[in-house]
Amino acid sequence: MRKRLAAIAGIAGLALLTAACSSQPSTTSTAAAAADVSSPVTLTLESYMPALGAVGVTTINQLIAGFEKQNPNVTVKLISDTNSAAAQSVANYQREAATGTMPDVGQVVFDTLRFSASDLGAQPLEDLYGSSKVTALFGGDYPYFTPVSKLGVVGGKTYGVPWTLSTPVLFYNAELLKKAGIDTPPSTWDEVASDSAKITAATGATGLANGCVGTANGGNDWCLQAILGSNGGGVLSKKDTTTFDSKANVQALTTMQKLASSGAMTDLTIQQMVQQFASGKVAMVLNTAALQTTLLNAVGSSFTIENTGMPAFSGKTATPTNSGSALEVFTKDKTKQAAAYKLIQYLTSPEAETTITTQVGYPPLRDGVVDAAKYLKPFADEHPLLAANVAQLKKIIPWQSYPGNNFIQVETLLTDTVTKVVFQGQDASSELKSAQTQAESLLG
């Protein structure tokens, strides 16, 4: 299921679903930063926010209106990307690149980051604006969380400014855990196994539905990478060779396989996951935090939903990855580039983050916004489930994107392989080795 973060919520009923700037000054022209935008200019913005449905349409239009009010000489023309599948989104951009109709600014999914830099014409922001201007985008009174600021970097330069993203969190039915004599939610996979056994014995419910592996993950590997990374594994080496069959990956998936074979973890689609959690048949759900409103709406007043960070492997620290998107600049027109800077600055401001979080549900990416009374503190006080997601932004690691134009096929290859291992009992080492050989062929 090549779904974006936003699409996951849409499936379940439409819920809430970097930049490590170079320390050296840019040596290329920064004319765009000083270009005159006092004359009228029109920018095209391609966004998949409308794929969220009515709430997404309302939110993006409100943001555009707010920007235009502050910048009366800049008109923003929205190009609505309503395709929920990342493969279709890439095809849209490829078609636009081939026909010379690329947007001036685009909302691009993180797994497309490297491809957009190499093939779609995304501009490195340091080259357009200079390092100090890029630093300013991520700074201010409410600076980006440092790890988040690095998510849009390719080859040492910033190609994307993180905008809408989330992390994997563990939602749980507090009442089922209490009936099983569990006072605190599991923080490790060993505890997931033992708590699940207690839950099943006491209530008959399955312990965990894991959206990072199996059917629910379906081909979008950002969440899977969080599990592999948390055990010290990963999907790419520093030399861009795949590392699917690493010892750490094999161990991580063997742990997942044991959870599945013991009955502690079940394989469900997103729809089934929501339905079975709401009906009390599943006690815990590990999935994108963007699933929050969907789960709340499904559960209603039946029981209390609580959440916590994703589980860690014994003796190690969990390393959540990011889903979602960044804003990238494609235009080569200097005046439009200057206007694009202003647009990105506005769309990632504390004010815009407040709008996005309260209306759509993505967490704020700037430190302190959630604690500021004039921004998100009132909302956060009423929505405690936001805290776990925000906390994980402080230790987030990048969703690694593969080089070349076959990156989606490689993602799908890996997630299909993981399903075979975890839920079909196949040997982790041999299956990952085979997948790695196929992936290397696809990557050339």
Secondary structure as a PSIPRED ss2 file (coil, helix, strand):
# PSIPRED VFORMAT (PSIPRED V4.0)

   1 M C   1.000  0.000  0.000
   2 R C   1.000  0.000  0.000
   3 K E   0.000  0.000  1.000
   4 R C   1.000  0.000  0.000
   5 L H   0.000  1.000  0.000
   6 A H   0.000  1.000  0.000
   7 A H   0.000  1.000  0.000
   8 I H   0.000  1.000  0.000
   9 A H   0.000  1.000  0.000
  10 G H   0.000  1.000  0.000
  11 I H   0.000  1.000  0.000
  12 A C   1.000  0.000  0.000
  13 G C   1.000  0.000  0.000
  14 L C   1.000  0.000  0.000
  15 A C   1.000  0.000  0.000
  16 L C   1.000  0.000  0.000
  17 L C   1.000  0.000  0.000
  18 T C   1.000  0.000  0.000
  19 A C   1.000  0.000  0.000
  20 A C   1.000  0.000  0.000
  21 C C   1.000  0.000  0.000
  22 S C   1.000  0.000  0.000
  23 S C   1.000  0.000  0.000
  24 Q C   1.000  0.000  0.000
  25 P C   1.000  0.000  0.000
  26 S C   1.000  0.000  0.000
  27 T C   1.000  0.000  0.000
  28 T C   1.000  0.000  0.000
  29 S C   1.000  0.000  0.000
  30 T C   1.000  0.000  0.000
  31 A H   0.000  1.000  0.000
  32 A H   0.000  1.000  0.000
  33 A H   0.000  1.000  0.000
  34 A H   0.000  1.000  0.000
  35 A C   1.000  0.000  0.000
  36 D C   1.000  0.000  0.000
  37 V C   1.000  0.000  0.000
  38 S C   1.000  0.000  0.000
  39 S C   1.000  0.000  0.000
  40 P C   1.000  0.000  0.000
  41 V E   0.000  0.000  1.000
  42 T E   0.000  0.000  1.000
  43 L E   0.000  0.000  1.000
  44 T E   0.000  0.000  1.000
  45 L E   0.000  0.000  1.000
  46 E E   0.000  0.000  1.000
  47 S E   0.000  0.000  1.000
  48 Y C   1.000  0.000  0.000
  49 M H   0.000  1.000  0.000
  50 P H   0.000  1.000  0.000
  51 A H   0.000  1.000  0.000
  52 L H   0.000  1.000  0.000
  53 G C   1.000  0.000  0.000
  54 A H   0.000  1.000  0.000
  55 V H   0.000  1.000  0.000
  56 G H   0.000  1.000  0.000
  57 V H   0.000  1.000  0.000
  58 T H   0.000  1.000  0.000
  59 T H   0.000  1.000  0.000
  60 I H   0.000  1.000  0.000
  61 N H   0.000  1.000  0.000
  62 Q H   0.000  1.000  0.000
  63 L H   0.000  1.000  0.000
  64 I H   0.000  1.000  0.000
  65 A H   0.000  1.000  0.000
  66 G H   0.000  1.000  0.000
  67 F H   0.000  1.000  0.000
  68 E H   0.000  1.000  0.000
  69 K H   0.000  1.000  0.000
  70 Q H   0.000  1.000  0.000
  71 N C   1.000  0.000  0.000
  72 P C   1.000  0.000  0.000
  73 N C   1.000  0.000  0.000
  74 V E   0.000  0.000  1.000
  75 T E   0.000  0.000  1.000
  76 V E   0.000  0.000  1.000
  77 K E   0.000  0.000  1.000
  78 L E   0.000  0.000  1.000
  79 I E   0.000  0.000  1.000
  80 S E   0.000  0.000  1.000
  81 D C   1.000  0.000  0.000
  82 T C   1.000  0.000  0.000
  83 N C   1.000  0.000  0.000
  84 S C   1.000  0.000  0.000
  85 A E   0.000  0.000  1.000
  86 A H   0.000  1.000  0.000
  87 A H   0.000  1.000  0.000
  88 Q H   0.000  1.000  0.000
  89 S H   0.000  1.000  0.000
  90 V H   0.000  1.000  0.000
  91 A H   0.000  1.000  0.000
  92 N H   0.000  1.000  0.000
  93 Y H   0.000  1.000  0.000
  94 Q H   0.000  1.000  0.000
  95 R H   0.000  1.000  0.000
  96 E H   0.000  1.000  0.000
  97 A H   0.000  1.000  0.000
  98 A H   0.000  1.000  0.000
  99 T H   0.000  1.000  0.000
 100 G C   1.000  0.000  0.000
 101 T C   1.000  0.000  0.000
 102 M C   1.000  0.000  0.000
 103 P C   1.000  0.000  0.000
 104 D C   1.000  0.000  0.000
 105 V E   0.000  0.000  1.000
 106 G E   0.000  0.000  1.000
 107 Q E   0.000  0.000  1.000
 108 V E   0.000  0.000  1.000
 109 V E   0.000  0.000  1.000
 110 F H   0.000  1.000  0.000
 111 D H   0.000  1.000  0.000
 112 T H   0.000  1.000  0.000
 113 L H   0.000  1.000  0.000
 114 R H   0.000  1.000  0.000
 115 F H   0.000  1.000  0.000
 116 S H   0.000  1.000  0.000
 117 A H   0.000  1.000  0.000
 118 S H   0.000  1.000  0.000
 119 D H   0.000  1.000  0.000
 120 L H   0.000  1.000  0.000
 121 G C   1.000  0.000  0.000
 122 A C   1.000  0.000  0.000
 123 Q C   1.000  0.000  0.000
 124 P C   1.000  0.000  0.000
 125 L H   0.000  1.000  0.000
 126 E H   0.000  1.000  0.000
 127 D H   0.000  1.000  0.000
 128 L H   0.000  1.000  0.000
 129 Y H   0.000  1.000  0.000
 130 G C   1.000  0.000  0.000
 131 S H   0.000  1.000  0.000
 132 S H   0.000  1.000  0.000
 133 K H   0.000  1.000  0.000
 134 V H   0.000  1.000  0.000
 135 T H   0.000  1.000  0.000
 136 A H   0.000  1.000  0.000
 137 L H   0.000  1.000  0.000
 138 F H   0.000  1.000  0.000
 139 G C   1.000  0.000  0.000
 140 G C   1.000  0.000  0.000
 141 D C   1.000  0.000  0.000
 142 Y C   1.000  0.000  0.000
 143 P C   1.000  0.000  0.000
 144 Y E   0.000  0.000  1.000
 145 F C   1.000  0.000  0.000
 146 T H   0.000  1.000  0.000
 147 P H   0.000  1.000  0.000
 148 V H   0.000  1.000  0.000
 149 S H   0.000  1.000  0.000
 150 K C   1.000  0.000  0.000
 151 L C   1.000  0.000  0.000
 152 G C   1.000  0.000  0.000
 153 V E   0.000  0.000  1.000
 154 V E   0.000  0.000  1.000
 155 G C   1.000  0.000  0.000
 156 G C   1.000  0.000  0.000
 157 K E   0.000  0.000  1.000
 158 T E   0.000  0.000  1.000
 159 Y C   1.000  0.000  0.000
 160 G C   1.000  0.000  0.000
 161 V E   0.000  0.000  1.000
 162 P E   0.000  0.000  1.000
 163 W E   0.000  0.000  1.000
 164 T E   0.000  0.000  1.000
 165 L C   1.000  0.000  0.000
 166 S C   1.000  0.000  0.000
 167 T C   1.000  0.000  0.000
 168 P E   0.000  0.000  1.000
 169 V E   0.000  0.000  1.000
 170 L E   0.000  0.000  1.000
 171 F E   0.000  0.000  1.000
 172 Y E   0.000  0.000  1.000
 173 N E   0.000  0.000  1.000
 174 A H   0.000  1.000  0.000
 175 E H   0.000  1.000  0.000
 176 L H   0.000  1.000  0.000
 177 L H   0.000  1.000  0.000
 178 K H   0.000  1.000  0.000
 179 K H   0.000  1.000  0.000
 180 A C   1.000  0.000  0.000
 181 G C   1.000  0.000  0.000
 182 I C   1.000  0.000  0.000
 183 D C   1.000  0.000  0.000
 184 T C   1.000  0.000  0.000
 185 P C   1.000  0.000  0.000
 186 P C   1.000  0.000  0.000
 187 S C   1.000  0.000  0.000
 188 T E   0.000  0.000  1.000
 189 W H   0.000  1.000  0.000
 190 D H   0.000  1.000  0.000
 191 E H   0.000  1.000  0.000
 192 V H   0.000  1.000  0.000
 193 A H   0.000  1.000  0.000
 194 S H   0.000  1.000  0.000
 195 D H   0.000  1.000  0.000
 196 S H   0.000  1.000  0.000
 197 A H   0.000  1.000  0.000
 198 K H   0.000  1.000  0.000
 199 I H   0.000  1.000  0.000
 200 T H   0.000  1.000  0.000
 201 A H   0.000  1.000  0.000
 202 A H   0.000  1.000  0.000
 203 T H   0.000  1.000  0.000
 204 G C   1.000  0.000  0.000
 205 A C   1.000  0.000  0.000
 206 T E   0.000  0.000  1.000
 207 G E   0.000  0.000  1.000
 208 L E   0.000  0.000  1.000
 209 A E   0.000  0.000  1.000
 210 N E   0.000  0.000  1.000
 211 G C   1.000  0.000  0.000
 212 C C   1.000  0.000  0.000
 213 V C   1.000  0.000  0.000
 214 G C   1.000  0.000  0.000
 215 T C   1.000  0.000  0.000
 216 A C   1.000  0.000  0.000
 217 N C   1.000  0.000  0.000
 218 G C   1.000  0.000  0.000
 219 G C   1.000  0.000  0.000
 220 N C   1.000  0.000  0.000
 221 D C   1.000  0.000  0.000
 222 W H   0.000  1.000  0.000
 223 C H   0.000  1.000  0.000
 224 L H   0.000  1.000  0.000
 225 Q H   0.000  1.000  0.000
 226 A H   0.000  1.000  0.000
 227 I H   0.000  1.000  0.000
 228 L H   0.000  1.000  0.000
 229 G H   0.000  1.000  0.000
 230 S H   0.000  1.000  0.000
 231 N C   1.000  0.000  0.000
 232 G C   1.000  0.000  0.000
 233 G C   1.000  0.000  0.000
 234 G C   1.000  0.000  0.000
 235 V C   1.000  0.000  0.000
 236 L E   0.000  0.000  1.000
 237 S C   1.000  0.000  0.000
 238 K C   1.000  0.000  0.000
 239 K C   1.000  0.000  0.000
 240 D C   1.000  0.000  0.000
 241 T C   1.000  0.000  0.000
 242 T E   0.000  0.000  1.000
 243 T C   1.000  0.000  0.000
 244 F C   1.000  0.000  0.000
 245 D C   1.000  0.000  0.000
 246 S C   1.000  0.000  0.000
 247 K H   0.000  1.000  0.000
 248 A H   0.000  1.000  0.000
 249 N H   0.000  1.000  0.000
 250 V H   0.000  1.000  0.000
 251 Q H   0.000  1.000  0.000
 252 A H   0.000  1.000  0.000
 253 L H   0.000  1.000  0.000
 254 T H   0.000  1.000  0.000
 255 T H   0.000  1.000  0.000
 256 M H   0.000  1.000  0.000
 257 Q H   0.000  1.000  0.000
 258 K H   0.000  1.000  0.000
 259 L H   0.000  1.000  0.000
 260 A H   0.000  1.000  0.000
 261 S H   0.000  1.000  0.000
 262 S C   1.000  0.000  0.000
 263 G C   1.000  0.000  0.000
 264 A C   1.000  0.000  0.000
 265 M E   0.000  0.000  1.000
 266 T E   0.000  0.000  1.000
 267 D C   1.000  0.000  0.000
 268 L C   1.000  0.000  0.000
 269 T C   1.000  0.000  0.000
 270 I H   0.000  1.000  0.000
 271 Q H   0.000  1.000  0.000
 272 Q H   0.000  1.000  0.000
 273 M H   0.000  1.000  0.000
 274 V H   0.000  1.000  0.000
 275 Q H   0.000  1.000  0.000
 276 Q H   0.000  1.000  0.000
 277 F H   0.000  1.000  0.000
 278 A H   0.000  1.000  0.000
 279 S C   1.000  0.000  0.000
 280 G C   1.000  0.000  0.000
 281 K C   1.000  0.000  0.000
 282 V E   0.000  0.000  1.000
 283 A E   0.000  0.000  1.000
 284 M E   0.000  0.000  1.000
 285 V E   0.000  0.000  1.000
 286 L E   0.000  0.000  1.000
 287 N E   0.000  0.000  1.000
 288 T E   0.000  0.000  1.000
 289 A H   0.000  1.000  0.000
 290 A H   0.000  1.000  0.000
 291 L H   0.000  1.000  0.000
 292 Q H   0.000  1.000  0.000
 293 T H   0.000  1.000  0.000
 294 T H   0.000  1.000  0.000
 295 L H   0.000  1.000  0.000
 296 L H   0.000  1.000  0.000
 297 N H   0.000  1.000  0.000
 298 A H   0.000  1.000  0.000
 299 V H   0.000  1.000  0.000
 300 G C   1.000  0.000  0.000
 301 S C   1.000  0.000  0.000
 302 S C   1.000  0.000  0.000
 303 F C   1.000  0.000  0.000
 304 T C   1.000  0.000  0.000
 305 I E   0.000  0.000  1.000
 306 E E   0.000  0.000  1.000
 307 N E   0.000  0.000  1.000
 308 T E   0.000  0.000  1.000
 309 G E   0.000  0.000  1.000
 310 M C   1.000  0.000  0.000
 311 P C   1.000  0.000  0.000
 312 A E   0.000  0.000  1.000
 313 F C   1.000  0.000  0.000
 314 S C   1.000  0.000  0.000
 315 G C   1.000  0.000  0.000
 316 K C   1.000  0.000  0.000
 317 T C   1.000  0.000  0.000
 318 A C   1.000  0.000  0.000
 319 T C   1.000  0.000  0.000
 320 P C   1.000  0.000  0.000
 321 T E   0.000  0.000  1.000
 322 N C   1.000  0.000  0.000
 323 S C   1.000  0.000  0.000
 324 G C   1.000  0.000  0.000
 325 S E   0.000  0.000  1.000
 326 A E   0.000  0.000  1.000
 327 L E   0.000  0.000  1.000
 328 E E   0.000  0.000  1.000
 329 V E   0.000  0.000  1.000
 330 F C   1.000  0.000  0.000
 331 T C   1.000  0.000  0.000
 332 K C   1.000  0.000  0.000
 333 D C   1.000  0.000  0.000
 334 K H   0.000  1.000  0.000
 335 T H   0.000  1.000  0.000
 336 K H   0.000  1.000  0.000
 337 Q H   0.000  1.000  0.000
 338 A H   0.000  1.000  0.000
 339 A H   0.000  1.000  0.000
 340 A H   0.000  1.000  0.000
 341 Y H   0.000  1.000  0.000
 342 K H   0.000  1.000  0.000
 343 L H   0.000  1.000  0.000
 344 I H   0.000  1.000  0.000
 345 Q H   0.000  1.000  0.000
 346 Y H   0.000  1.000  0.000
 347 L H   0.000  1.000  0.000
 348 T C   1.000  0.000  0.000
 349 S C   1.000  0.000  0.000
 350 P H   0.000  1.000  0.000
 351 E H   0.000  1.000  0.000
 352 A H   0.000  1.000  0.000
 353 E H   0.000  1.000  0.000
 354 T H   0.000  1.000  0.000
 355 T H   0.000  1.000  0.000
 356 I H   0.000  1.000  0.000
 357 T H   0.000  1.000  0.000
 358 T H   0.000  1.000  0.000
 359 Q H   0.000  1.000  0.000
 360 V C   1.000  0.000  0.000
 361 G C   1.000  0.000  0.000
 362 Y C   1.000  0.000  0.000
 363 P C   1.000  0.000  0.000
 364 P C   1.000  0.000  0.000
 365 L C   1.000  0.000  0.000
 366 R E   0.000  0.000  1.000
 367 D C   1.000  0.000  0.000
 368 G C   1.000  0.000  0.000
 369 V H   0.000  1.000  0.000
 370 V H   0.000  1.000  0.000
 371 D H   0.000  1.000  0.000
 372 A C   1.000  0.000  0.000
 373 A C   1.000  0.000  0.000
 374 K C   1.000  0.000  0.000
 375 Y C   1.000  0.000  0.000
 376 L C   1.000  0.000  0.000
 377 K H   0.000  1.000  0.000
 378 P H   0.000  1.000  0.000
 379 F H   0.000  1.000  0.000
 380 A H   0.000  1.000  0.000
 381 D H   0.000  1.000  0.000
 382 E H   0.000  1.000  0.000
 383 H C   1.000  0.000  0.000
 384 P C   1.000  0.000  0.000
 385 L C   1.000  0.000  0.000
 386 L H   0.000  1.000  0.000
 387 A H   0.000  1.000  0.000
 388 A H   0.000  1.000  0.000
 389 N H   0.000  1.000  0.000
 390 V H   0.000  1.000  0.000
 391 A H   0.000  1.000  0.000
 392 Q H   0.000  1.000  0.000
 393 L H   0.000  1.000  0.000
 394 K H   0.000  1.000  0.000
 395 K H   0.000  1.000  0.000
 396 I C   1.000  0.000  0.000
 397 I E   0.000  0.000  1.000
 398 P C   1.000  0.000  0.000
 399 W C   1.000  0.000  0.000
 400 Q C   1.000  0.000  0.000
 401 S C   1.000  0.000  0.000
 402 Y C   1.000  0.000  0.000
 403 P C   1.000  0.000  0.000
 404 G C   1.000  0.000  0.000
 405 N C   1.000  0.000  0.000
 406 N C   1.000  0.000  0.000
 407 F H   0.000  1.000  0.000
 408 I H   0.000  1.000  0.000
 409 Q H   0.000  1.000  0.000
 410 V H   0.000  1.000  0.000
 411 E H   0.000  1.000  0.000
 412 T H   0.000  1.000  0.000
 413 L H   0.000  1.000  0.000
 414 L H   0.000  1.000  0.000
 415 T H   0.000  1.000  0.000
 416 D H   0.000  1.000  0.000
 417 T H   0.000  1.000  0.000
 418 V H   0.000  1.000  0.000
 419 T H   0.000  1.000  0.000
 420 K H   0.000  1.000  0.000
 421 V H   0.000  1.000  0.000
 422 V H   0.000  1.000  0.000
 423 F H   0.000  1.000  0.000
 424 Q H   0.000  1.000  0.000
 425 G C   1.000  0.000  0.000
 426 Q C   1.000  0.000  0.000
 427 D C   1.000  0.000  0.000
 428 A H   0.000  1.000  0.000
 429 S H   0.000  1.000  0.000
 430 S H   0.000  1.000  0.000
 431 E H   0.000  1.000  0.000
 432 L H   0.000  1.000  0.000
 433 K H   0.000  1.000  0.000
 434 S H   0.000  1.000  0.000
 435 A H   0.000  1.000  0.000
 436 Q H   0.000  1.000  0.000
 437 T H   0.000  1.000  0.000
 438 Q H   0.000  1.000  0.000
 439 A H   0.000  1.000  0.000
 440 E H   0.000  1.000  0.000
 441 S H   0.000  1.000  0.000
 442 L H   0.000  1.000  0.000
 443 L H   0.000  1.000  0.000
 444 G C   1.000  0.000  0.000
